[in-house]
Amino acid sequence: MMAISAGCPNGLSEVDEIEEPRWWMGFPVNRSTGNTRSLPYVLLPILFAVVASTAAWSHSAEQPAQSAATSPPESQPRGVKVEGKKKAFERGGRVFGSPDVFRLHLQLPPTAMERMQADHRPYERGVLTEAGRPPWEAVGVKLKGAAGSYQDFSGKPGFTINLDKFRKKQSFDGLDKFHLNNSVQDETYLNEWLGSEIFRLAGYPAPRVSHALVRLNDGQPSLYVIRESYGVKLLERFFQNPNGNLYDGGFVQDLDAELEKDSGDGVDDHSDLKGLVEALRQEDPEARIRDIERCLDVERFIDFMALEKMICHWDGYSANTNNYRLYFDPETRKAIFMPHGMDQIFGDTGMGLFELNGSLVARQILGSDRWRARYRQRILELMPIFVPANDLVARVDAAAARLKPAIEELGKEAVANHQRQIEDLKQRLRERSLRIVEQFQEEEPVPLSFGSGDSIPLPEWSPAADNDQIAVDTQTTSEGVEVLRVRVPSEQPGAGSWRRSLLLARGNYQITGRFRVLGLKRLDENHAETLVTGTNFEEQWKAVDGSQDWSEFVIGIQVREDRRAVEARLGIRVSEGELQIDRSSLRIVRLGQ
């Protein structure tokens, strides 16, 4: 193995060691990226058979992969330009390269703990100690976590540790900031590490991850996940210029929100973000693609989205506009997404790879025929990381073995539970391997096809309701009209609706039909609007009280992409009342351009 220096225009930088290529099913595969650039589609049936056979393998049949006791060398991203900034790579090397679980003691005064639980979560001074080393005094400590993971001091709090918050140039083995994640949503304690490992195997920037037994004041030790903090020092490991704007995606926010700028010497008016959003919303298709490619590293986003979906990161940017960082590289002036919050990956092993939903950027990429084809190709190139699953399973086994001595200190019950959780994770890895191949083999859905001025009946809709007491069903009225009905009883107020999913090509459409309402009563004075029509992209609410005889409705739909998944909605939100929709009247018409 040898260190290399290579050049490419996208401004990424990483010191790496390059191994000889390995082979997978007769095709060369780069160890660091798992790429099979020339893998033909005809091998997919063979691949599927291989995956199916591995699903039943026992642990004894799995061949050990590279030990996960220490993470593999940072893999070389596509388009690397290595300058060899050694200090950037030495920082945190012991923390994230050691096979040991660290033992840390965090001391916080009771008054500081009380203040830390305020809504704005301020930093307070604490003392951090590692066995056998002098303490770090005046360390900045604050609580961390969002919905589901946040706990205060009555539970198991997560922490952000900022070494130089109050004492400049103080660091922990070169790290001035890191996180102690409580892992309350991941009983394996490995999901964050596994997600980072997979991104790095694919050659994509991601934070490093390790583990520590942490004792708070005089309490009992608890196992925590150490995660590298996003900031200039992390960016130095991957980018030639780490001083661009780095944005925190916040909690369930897309790019059109006022994202917080974490670091960077770039603009302070969010004009870089606004420029990207304007490109995504450009009306003209050709101009939109041109402007997006000017503002966004599209190839790297395709990598990012493919990996998020392949690891079932349902709470990431692509699927849920959550858990991400966005860096504007000064060298290319393009935005690059980076992963975050991967503690719930591989939960839904059937998560779709190709669904046209989610974030602004994801919808544009998967809605473009050209980019969608490139995305499919990238899924195929990344498949050897996941298929068959025994390599990832072996990595999990090795990482679990590294954690075992620390888990044993928590008691026999903790050991037994952790082993169950590890076995469950390994089974989910096998299941995901199967689902990836199955989904790749499925035929691509085709948008509705009909000419300008033509219409198609839409008799089939799906029900949705807040609770089981709301009736969303079909009825035949006394006049003989078959209706889609929503009935909200007075004892159980709420919302109910009928919904229809459509895959539409570029163009303008209208969904039309007729409805009537009976005895509608608003929820309260703050919810005057009772009737909703529209789509998942735009809803129209109207204040309709009492009863109203048959009326027409129109839902306008504009599709600017090559394809878009649209969900039409008709419903009510009331304290009491009924909506009836004439089923035979429901149609979609394609308008002239």
N, C-alpha and C positions, 0 to 999 in steps of 0.2 A: 504494500500500500504506500501511497505517496501523497503529499500535499500538492495541490495544483493551483494555477492561476489562469483564469479564463476570462474572456471579455464578451459582453453582450449589452445591448442598449438599455435594459430596463432598470439599471441602477441598483439591483440587489447585490448584497455582498455577504459572503459566509465562508469561513475557513472550514475545509472539509478534507476527509481522507477518502480516496476513491478506490474501491475494490474492483477486482476483475468481474466482468459480467457473469451472471448466472443464467441458466436456461430454464424456461418454463414451457412444457408441452412442445419442445422443439424450437422455441423462439427465444431470441436474446431478450433478457430483462435486466434493466439497470437496478442494482441492489438498492440504491437510495430512493428511486422513484417508483419502482415497480412497473415502469412503462413497458408495454409490448406494442410498439408503434406499428409493427407489421402483422399483428395478430388478425387473421382473417375471420370474418363472421361465420364461415362454414364450420369452425371448430366449436361453436357454442353448444351444439348438442352433445359433443364429447365432454366439454367443460361441465355441462349440466349433470352428466352421468358421474363425473368425478366428484362433484359437490354432493350429489345424492348419496354416494357411497361413504363419504366422510361423515355425513350426519349421524351415522350409527356407530362411528368409531368410539371406543372407550378411551379413557385417559392413557391406558397402557399402550395403546396402539399409536398414540400421537408421538411423532418424532420431535424432540426438543429443538426449538429454534434458538437463535441468538439469545443469550441470557438477558432477561429483563431486569436483573438486579441493578444494572446500570443502563441508562438509556443509550441507544446507539449514537454514533457521531451524528451531528446535525447534517442532514442530507442536503445536497446541493440543489437549490431551486433552479428551475428552468430559467435560462438567461442570466446566469450569475456573472458578476464581475468581482473577483476576489482581490482585495487590496491587503489583506492580512493584518487587520487591526487587532493585535494579540490581546491587548488589555480588555477589549470588549468581550473576548471569549473566555478570559480567565475569570472574570467577575462571576461569582456564584458557582464556579466549577466544582468546589468541594460540596456545596449544598445540593447541587443537582446531579453530580457525577458519582457521589459516594453510594455504596450499597447499604450504608447504615441508615437506620431510622434515628433522626436527631432527637435529643432530649433537651427540652427547653423549659425554663421556669420564667413565667411572666408575673411580675408583681405590680399591682395597681392599688392605690389608696382607696378606701371606701368612698370618700367624697368624689374622687375622680370617676369611679364606676357609676355613681349616681348621675353625674353630669353627662357621661357618655351616652346615657339612654335617652337623652333629649331628642326631639324630632330631627334636628339638623346634624346629629351624630358628630360632635366636635372631637378633635384630637385632644388627648390628655397625656401627661407625662407618666411613663412607667419605666420599669427596670427589667431588662431581658438578660437572662443568664443561660449559658450552655455549660454543662458539667466540665470542670477542669480548665475553664477560661475566665478571665476577668469579666465582670458584668458590663453591659452597655447601659449607661445611665441616661436619663432624660430622653428616652425613646418615645417617639410619637405613636400613640395607639388609639385606634377608633374601631367601633363596631362596624361590621359589614354584613351584607346579605340583602336579598330582596324577598318578594313574596315566595313563601315556601321554605327559604333557607335562613331567613333572619330569625335569630333568637337573642333575647337579652340575657342578663346574668342569672336569671332564674332557670335558664336552660343551659344550652351549650352554645355560647356566642362564637361567631366568627370574628376575626380581627384583621385589620390592615396595620402592618408594622412599618413605620416610617422612621428609619434610623437617624436621618439628618434633619428631621422636622424642627427640632429645638437645639440640636448641636450639630453644626455644619461639618461636613466631610466625615461624619461618623458612618461606618458601614459594617455589615455583617458578611465577612468574606467577600467584600466587593459589592454587595447588594445594599443600596441605600433604602430600598423599599421592597416588601414582599407581603403576601397574603397568607393567613392561616385560615383555610376554609374548614368549616365544621363538618361538612359532608353528611348533614342530616338527611339529605335526599338520595344519598348513595351509600348503602351499607357495605359495599365492596371496598370503598375508599380508593378505587382504581379508575373510575370513569374519567375523571379529569386527566389523569396521567395517560390513559389509553387513547383518549381523543387527541391529546397533544402528540403522542407517539405516532399515531396514524397520519396526522397532518405533516409531521416531520419526515416520515417514511415517504410521503408523496412529494417531498421537496417544498413544503409550504411553511412560511413563518408561523410559529406558534410559541407560546410561553413554555418554559420548562417547569417540571413538576417533581416534587419529592414528598417526604412524609416526616412527621415529628410527633413524639409524645410530649404533650404540653401540660404543665401543671400551673394552674392559676392560683396565686397566693398560696394558701395552705391546703388547697383542694387535692383531689385525686387526679392522676394523669389521665388525659384523654387523647385519643389519636386524632391528628389533624393532617390535612393536605396542605403542603407548602406549594404555593404557586407564584411564579415570577410575575412581577408587576409590569404592566405596560408603561412605557416611558422611553426617554432618550436612550438609556443604557440597553434596553431590549432592542430598540430600533437599530442601534449601532451594529448588532450582530447580523442584521439582514439587509441593511440599506447603506449605500455609499454615503448618503447624506441623511442623518437622522433628525434634522432640524425642521422638517416639514410639519404641517399641522396634523396633530393626532386628535381625533374626536372619539368621545365615549358615546356609544349608542344609547345609553340610559336604559330605562325600563319600558319595553314595548313601544319604541319610537322608530319611525322610519326617517329617511333623510330629510324630509320636509319639516321636521321638528327642529326646535332650537337646541341642537346637540351641544354638549359641553366640550369645550376645547381643553384637552389635558396638557398639551405641550405644543411647542412649535413657534418658529419665527415668522410664519406666514401671516396672511391677512387676519385681522381681528373682527371683520364684519360678516363672516360666514359667506363671503361672496364665492369662495371655492365650492362650498356645499350647494349654494343656490344655483351656481352654474351647472352643476351635475343634475340637480332636480329639473332645471329648465330643459336640459337636454333630454331627460327621460320623458318629459311631457310635450316635447316638440310635436306639432300636428303633422307636418310633412314626413312621410316614412323615410325617404332617403336622407333628408336633413337630420332626422332623429338619430339614425344609425351613425351618420358622420359625427354628430355632436357628442354622442355617447362615447364613441371610440376616442374622441379627443379628450374627454374628461375622465374616463374610466379605463383601467387596465382590464379589458374585456376577457382576455385569455386567462388572467389570474382569477377573475371573478368566476369564470366557468370552473376552474379548479376548485375554488372555495365552495361554490354551491354543490358541486358534485360530491365533495368530501362531507359537507354538512348533511346532505341527504343520505349518503351511503352509511354514515354512522348513526342515522336516525336522530339527528339533533333537531327535534321538533321545536325546541325553544331557542333556536338560533335565528340569524338574520333572514335567511332565505325563506323559511316557513313562517316565522312569527315576529319578524322585525325586532328581535331581542338579542341580547348577548353578543355584541360585536364591537370591534374597534375599526375605525376608518382612518387610513393614513394617506395624506397627499404627498407623494414623493416629489421633492423639488427637482430631481434630475429629469423626470419624465412629465411632470405636472399632471400626473394621473392618480386617481384614487385606487387604493388597494385595501380590501377588507381583510380582517384578521379575526380568528375565532376566540370565543370567550364562553364561560359558563357551561362547560360540557359535562356537568355532573349527572345528567339524566339521559345520556346517550344510550342507544341500543334498547330503548324501552319498547317502542312500537316497531317490531321487526318487520312489519309489512308496510312501513312508511313509504309513500310513493316517491319514485325517482323523477317522474316526468310530469307530475301534476302542475297545471297552470294556475297556481295560486301563490299566496305569500306576498313578499315584499315588492316594492317598486322595481328594483333592479331584476329580481328573479322573474317577474312577469314579462319584462321586456326581453330578457335573454331567451326564455322558453317560448315566448310568443313570436319570435323571429325564426322563420324556417332555416335560415343560414346558421344562426347561432345555436338553434336547437340541434341541428345536425352535428355541429362541433361539440356540443355538450354530450350527445350520445357517444361520440367517438372518445371523449375523455373518460366517460364512465367505463368504456371498454378497456382503455389504457390503464385505469386504476384498479381494475377488477382483480389482478393477481394479489393485491394486498389483502383482499377479503375472501378470495375464492382459490382453493378451498380454505376453510377457516382454521386449520390446525396450526398455522404459523402464529396467528393472533392468540389462539387458545394457549399455545406453549408460552408465549410472552406473558399472558395473564397468570399462568401457573408459576412462572419464575418470579413475577412481581409479588404474588401472594405469599410465596415462600420467604421472600425478603421481609414481608410484614409480619409473618407468623410470630417471631419472638416478641414483638411489641404487642400483638393481639393477646398473646398468652398472659401478659402482665395484667390484662383487663379482666381475666377470669375465664373459667371453663365455658360458661354460657356464651361469652363473646367469641371464643374460638369456634364453637359449634355453629353459631349463627353466621360467622364470617365464612366458614367453609361452605355452608348452604348457599350463601349469596354468591360466592365465587363459582360454584357449580351452575347456578342459575345464569350468571353472566356468560359462562362458556357455552351453555346451551343456546342462549340468545345469539351469540356470535355465529354458531352453526346455522341457526334458523335464518339469520340475516343473509348469510352466504347463499342459501337457497333462494331467498326472495329476490336478491339482486339479479341472479341469473334468470329467474322466472319473469321478472318485470322487463328485463332487457329483451327477452324473446317475444314478448307480447307485441301485437301489431299496433302501430301508431294510430290513435283515434283520428278520424277525419271530420273536419267541420261540416255543419249542415250545408248542403249544396242546393241552391235554388236561385233563379234569376231575378233581376230587378223587376219589381212590381208583383212578383209571385208571392204566395203565402202558403204556410203549412199549418195545419191544425195542431194544437198542443193540449191534448186531452189528459196527458199523464203528468201529475204533480205529486210532490211528496209532502206529508204533514210535518209540522213542528209546533211545539207548545211548551210553555213554561212549566206546566205541571200536568199530572194525570187527570185532574178534574176538568180540564178544558177539552171539550170534544172537537176534534178535527177529523171529520169523516165525510162520507158522501151520503146524500139524501135525495129523494125525489119529492118535489113539492106537490101540493094539491093541484097545481096547474099542469103537472106532468113534466116539470123541468128538472133535469138531473143537475144537482148543484154540488160544488165543493163547499163544505160548511165549516165555520168556526163558531163555536158557541161557548161563551165564557159565563159560568154561573156566578151568582151574586156572592156565594159563600167562598169562592176561590178566584179572586180577580187576577188578571195577568194578561199575557199576550199569546196569540196563536196565529199561525200563518200557513199558507200553501206555497211551496217553492218548486222551481223547475230549473235544473241545470242544463245549460246549452253550451256547445262549442261552436263558436262563430268565426267565420273568416272576416277579413277586412271589409268594412262597409257600414251602412246605416240601416237600422232596423226599428220596427215598432212591434210591441206585443199589445194586442187589443182584446177586449172582451167586455162583458157587462156584469154588474154586481148590484146587490141591494143590501141594506142593513136594517136590523130590527132591534129597537130598544137599546141603542148604545148609550152607556153612561161613562163619562170620563173617570179616570182613576182618582184624581183629585185636582185641585185648582192649579197645581204645578204641571199637570199633564193634560192640557186641553186637546192635544192632537190624539185622535183615536184610530184613524185609518191610515195604513201605509201601503204604498205601491212603489215599485222600483226594483233595483238590483243591488248586489253586494257592493257595487261601486258608487251608487247614488240612490238614496231613498227619498221619497216625497211623503211627508206626513200632512194630514188634513184634520181639521177639527170638525168632526161630524157627530152631532148629537141626535138621539132619538131614532126615528125610523125614516128611511128614504127608499123610494121605489127604484125600479131598475134604472141604472145609469151606466154610461160608457166610461171606460178608463183606457188610457194609452200610456205605455211605458216606452220611452225612447232609449235606444242603445246605439252608441257609436263605438266601433272597433277600429282602432288605428294600427294595430299590430297585424301580422300575417294571420294570427289566430288568438282568440281570447276565450277563456272559460268564464261564463256569466251565469249567475244564479238570479233568476227573477223571483220577486216576492210579492205576495198579496196577503194582508193580514190586518188584525185589529189588536189594540192594547187598551183594555177597558176594565171597569169594575163589574160590568155586566153588559150582555148584549150578544148579537149574532150577526155574522157576515155570511152571505150566500153569493157564490160565484157561478154563473151559468157555464157549465163545463163545455157545452157545445160551442160557445162563443169564443173560446180562447184560441187565438191564432198569432203567428208571427209573420210579418211581412217584411220583405227586403225592399228598401227605398232606392230610388235612383241616386247616383253619385252626385 
